[in-house]
Amino acid sequence: MNNIEQKAKEIRKIGEGYFERGEFYCSEAVVKTINDALGNPFSDDITKLASGFPIGIGKAGCLCGAVSGGVMALGMVYGRKHGEPMNEDMFKRSSGLHDHIKELYKSTCCRVMTRNFEFVSEERRQHCIKITGEVCEYVAKVLMEDNKLSK
């Protein structure tokens, strides 16, 4: 296992831990984990921005909260401020995350990704923890490969 893979696995475990311990839901865990991995370029308040996305955007069952959090985390690096041109890497990296999760889980829709589980079951919770970790790991790898995160 190379340095990128090893560090990405460590970052994955951190994100999964936040969810598993009940400290954060999926989107919040991803944003907190990646912000920390980047050295906290944003205050911890950034996690609040992710609080409406769990369970498919406010329990609506649509876009997976972990994927939403991953796109927000990518925005920490590739996003823009008012007056700046759009960084095309933002689109490329976001669609790459979407495609990666869709390839693994055949969807990015929360209700589709979790349809085989009872809503309040431990199996569903573990499934969502795994997806959260997958998103953290993917984002971390992308950032390290682009030299945006130390290896």
Secondary structure by P-SEA (a helix, b strand, c coil): ccaaaaaaaaaaaaaaaaaaaccccaaaaaaaaaaaaaccccccccccccccccccccccccccaaaaaaaaaaaacccccccccccaaaaaaaaaaaaaaaaacccccccccccccccccaaaaaaaaaaaaaaaaaaaaaaaaaccccc
